Amino acid sequence: MIVYLSYLGGSQTHMGFFCGRRQEFTPTDITQRFIFNIEWRAMPVLASYSIQRSIKMKRLLNVLYVTTQNAWLIRDGQNVVIRVEHENKMRFPIHTLNGIVCFGLVSCTPQLMQLCAENDVLISFLSEHGKFYARVHGRAHGNVLLRREQYRRADRDTDAADIARRIITAKIMNCRTVLMRARRDHKEQCDIPSMNRAIQQLDGIINQLDRVAPLDVLRGKEGEASRIYFSVFDNLILMQKDQFKFTQRSRRPPLDKINALLSFVYTMLANEVVSALESIGLDPAVGFLHRDRPGRPGLALDIMEEFRPAVADRLVLSLVNRNQIQGKQFKTTETGAVVMTDEARKDLIVAWQKRKQEEVVHPYLNEKLPLGMMPYVQALLMSRFLRGDVDAYPPYIQK
């Protein structure tokens, strides 16, 4: 089927699958991971003083992905039950879930939505190919004063530009890191002159961002850096070159296989960031870099920029270069859009869940944390900045 569930405990990722028979899945024996008492350390580049404060981090729970068409999600007590063709297939206690993502024709009963709303479990509805439709969540949480400060900063062009500048700088630095790693590890397969030229151009833009600039100028720099980065992205595809050729970024719809993979992973990443922001009490719709637009999660897209190269792009490249995703797992529609098959979607979701479990050192906290925790950490750092606990927002920069 159907259902992919990642339990982030220990060093193993435990997936629940239904393979054509009834299966009840109650993860009572899986140890949940908690992260407590992370000490704040202010980096001299981003903050002028050190904050000695211990914070309790959020428990790293699970995201349930349902892709079986015509499945129903129903409530049974304090459990989420997946029903297909009038038969209960799988069962998950609500307290083990952080979110539910439904792809395509997957329905939820009102009683199930009530259960999720009461337990702060976000339900997201996407098309079968990953296009976002809607999300359902309960009552908004968080300090109203925090949101008021977020709105004030977003309305002040100088404050918004300073935050946007830091986010853009982190994104470009992460793009440069991806290119430099490819150049170092695959010298024989990369076009070294073009890679060197792109890295130097990104360095130049980073240096220009040392100075304060208007938002429109910053957005122009971000767009220029993206064009430079994607102009050499094809060099990073080392295997299956005949099947996975990248020329330029295309969206709505994606026009090649790499773009189909990138768009799908970006959608899942955006969903994670929205959930993190809402859990902290920030408004995902009001950003600093992205302009306000009805239905667009501006702040989520802002913070997501930091993770695109280091998390999403590297995952896609890894899947292609390791032959975990193959060209035959895609199809082209009558409109020219390239979409994944059910098999490719399954492989990508499983890889995404495993990737979230990998531990990396957070550059600001200097602590090893699961990658899946990073959107929450950045949302928390943003809230601390808005409250005045740190004097500048510290973006995520991959080491």
N, C-alpha and C positions, 0 to 999 in steps of 0.2 A: 504494500500500500504505500505510500499513503501518508504515513505519519512519521515524522522525524523528531525525536526528542533528545536533547543533549543534557546529560547530568554532569555538571562540572564539579566533580569531587574526586580527590586523589589524582592519579596520573592517567586515568582511563576515561574515555568518553563512552557512555552507555547509551546506545540507541535502541529505541523501541520500534520494531517493524511488525506489521501484520502480513503474513505470507499465505493468505487464503484460508485461514482457519480462525476460530474464535480464540482470543488471547486476552486475558486480563493482566494488566501491567500495573502493579502497585509498588512504587520505588521506596518501600519503607526501610530497606537494608542499605540504602546508598547514603553515605555520609555527605552532608552538605558542607560547603566550604564557607567559612566566615573569615573576614579580614578585619582585624581590630587595631585600634591605637596606632595609626600611622602618624608619625611625628612630622610636622611641617618644617621644611627647611627652605628659607628664602634664597633664591639664586641671586647673586649680586647684579647680574645683567637685567633681571626683570623686577627685582624688588630691592629696596634700600635697607631693609631691616629684616631680622629673623623673627619668625613667629613661633613661639614654643607653645603649641597647642595640640592636644591629642584629639583625634576624631574617630568616630566609629563609622566604618564603611558599610555600605549596603551588602546584604547577603547576595551571593551570586546564584541566582535561581535559573530556571530553565525556560526556553522558548519552544512552544509546540507548533510545528509546521504541519498543516493538513493540505494535501494535494489531491486526494481522491475525489473525483467529481461526483456530485449528488450525495455527498456525505452530510450527515446532520450531527451537530454538537448539541447535546442535551445535558440537563442537570440531573444528577441522582444524589441527593443529600449534599455533601460537600465535595463531590467528585464531578469532573468533566468526563462525559462518556461520548465516544464516537460511535455513531450508528450508521450502518450502510445496509440498504435493502432490508430494513426492519430488524436488523440483528445488531446487537451490541458487540463491537469489535475490540475496543480498548477503553481503559479507564485510568484517569489520572487525578490524584488528590489536588484540590485547588491550591493548597498551601505550598505545593512544590513548583508552581508555575509563576513566571514573571510576565509572560505574554503568549498570545495565540495569534498565528498568522494563517489566514485562509486564502488559498489560491483557487480562483475560478468558482465553480458552482458548489460552494460549501456554505451551508446554512447553520445558523445558531438560533435556538429557541429564546424567547424573551426571558424565561427563567434562568437559562444559562448566562445571558447577558447580565441579569441582576446579580448572579453569583460572582461573576468576574468584576463587576463594578464595585461590589462590596469589599472585594479583596484586592483592589488596585491591580487587576490583571487586564492589560490592554489588549483589545481584539482589533486586528487589522485585516482589512479585506483588500486583496490584490487580484488583478486579472490572472488568468492561467499562466501568462508569460511575464508576470511581475510588475505590471502597471498598477500604481496605487489608486484605489477607489475611495476608501473611507476607513475611519477607525472609530471604535466605541470605547469610551472610558467613563469612569465614575466621576464623582464630585471632585473638582479641582482642589488640590492641597497647596500648602505653602503659605508663607507670610505675605500678606497683601503689601506690606511695605517694601518687600524685595521686588515685587513686580512693578510697583510704582517707580522704584529707582531704575529698574530696567527700562521702563518707558521714557523716563527723563533722559537717561544716557543716550537712548536711541534717537531722541528728538534733538539732542545737541550735536551738531555736525562735528565739532572738534573732538568730543568724547567718542562718538561713533567711529570717526576716522582713525583715532588712536587704537581702538580695539581691532578694527578691520585691518589696520597695518600689521599688527602682531599676528593675526590669523593668516594673512596672505604671506607674510615672511616665513612662517612655519611651514605652510603648504609648499612654497617654492624650495625651501631647504630640504623638505622630504622628497620632492621630485628630484632634486640634485643628488640626494643620497641613493635613490633607486638607480639613477644613471651611472653614478660612480661605482656602485657595486657591480653592475653589469659589465662596465668597462674593465674593472679589475679581474673579475672571475672568468670572463669570456672574451679575451682579447682577440682570439683567432676568428670568432664568429661575428664580432661587431665591426661596424664601420667606425674605426677609431677617430679619424679626422672629424666626421660629423658629430660624434659623441663629444669630443673635446670642445668643439665649437658651441654645442648646445650647453654644456656645463659652464663654459666661460660666459655665455650670454645670461644664464640664470644667475651666476655670481654677480654680474653687473646690475641686474635688477634688484637683487638682495641689497647691494650697496646703496642703490637709490632709495630703498625703503627705510634707510636710517633716518631720513628727513621726514618731517611732518608734511602731509599733502592732503588735498581735498579728496573726498570719497570718489568722485568720478575719475580722478587721476589714478587712485589706487586700484579701482576696478579695471582701468585700462592696463595697468601693469600686471594684474592677475591674469587678464585675458592674453596678454603678450607672452607671459611665462607658460601658460597652458599650451599655446600654439607651438612654442619652442620644444616643450617636453614631448608633445604628441608627434611632432615632426620626426623624432628619432625613435618613437615607441616600437616601430617594427623591428628595430635592432634587438630588442629585448625578447622577441619571439625566436627561440633557438631550435625548436622542433616543429614538425608538421607545417613547414613554411608554405607548402602548396595548398594546405587547407585553411590556414589562419594567416591571411595577409591583411595588414593594417595600413590604411592610407591616411585617414583622418577620422576625428571623432564625429559620430553621427548618432542622433537621438530622435525619438518620436517619429518614425521608428528607427531602430538600429538597422543599418544596411549591410553589415557583415557579422561574422561570428564573434570576433573579439568585442565589437561594440555591443552585441547581444549579451555577452557575459558581463561586461562592465556595467551596463545599465541594470542588470538584474542584481548584481552585488551592491551597487550604489543604492538601490531601493531598500535592500535589507539593512544596509548600514544606516540609512536615513531613519528607518523605523526604530533602530536601536537608540539613536541619538534623541529622537522625539520622546521615547519612553524614559530615558535618563533625565532629560530636562523636566518633564512633568513630575517625576518622582522627587526632584529637588524643590519644585515649586516655581520654576521659571516658566515664562510663556514661550513655547516653541515658535510662535508665529511672528514675534517681534525681534528682528535681528539687527545687526549693525552694518554688515557688509551687503547683505541682500536686502533690496528694497521691499517694503510692505506690499503684499499682493494677496487678495482674497484666496484662501485655501492653501497658501504656500507657507510652510514652516521655516520662516526666515532664519531664526536663531539656530535651528537644527541644521540647516544648510551651511550656516557659518562654521559651526564647530565641525561639521562633517568634512569641510575642506581640509582640515588638518590630517584626516585619516585616509583620504582617497588614495594618495600614492603609496603610503607605507602599509596600509591594510588591504584595501580593495584591489588596487592594481597588482600588487605583488601576489595576491591569492590567484587572480586570473592567470597571470604569467606562469605561476607554479603549476597550475592544473594543466595548462597547455604543454609546457615544456617537459612535464613528467608523463605525458600521454594519459592523464587521468580523465581528460575530456578530449573527445575525438571529433573530427569533422563530420562524421556520419550521424552525429547526435543533434543535427540542426536541420531545419527545413525553411524554405523560402515561401512566403505567402504570395497571393496574387498581386498585392500592393507593393511587393519588393522587400517587405520587412523580413528580417531573418530572426527566427525564433528557435528556442530550444525544445527538444523533445522531452517527454516525461522522464526518461532515463537521465538525460543531461541535467535536468532540474534537480533530480534526486541526488546525483553525484555532487552537484554544486552546493546544495544545502548541507549535506553531510560534511563536506570539506570546510564550509563556512563555520559550522559548529565546532569542528576540531581546531580550526585556526583561532577561534575565540578563547580556547582553553590554553593556548601557548602563553607562557609567561615571559614578559619583557620588563626591563627596568624603566620606570617612569622617570623622565628627565628632571622633573621638579621635585618629586618626593624622594627620588633616589631609592626606590623600593621596587622589588620584583612583584608584579601583579599580573593576573591573567589579562590577556588582550581584550577579552569581553567586558572587563571592568572599566576600560579606559574612557568610553563615552560618559560613564557615570562620574569618574574622577574629574573630567574636564568640566562637566556641568557643575560639579561641586566647587571647583576652582573659580568658575565664572561667578557663582553666587557669593563666594567669599570676597572676590574682588568688588562686586557691586555693594557689598555690605561695608567695605573699607578695611577688611582684615589684611589684604595685600594691596600694594599700591599700583600694581599692574597685572593684567590678566596673563598668566603663563601658558602659552599654547603648547600643544603636544608636538615635540620634535624628536623624530626617530633617531636613536643613536646608531 
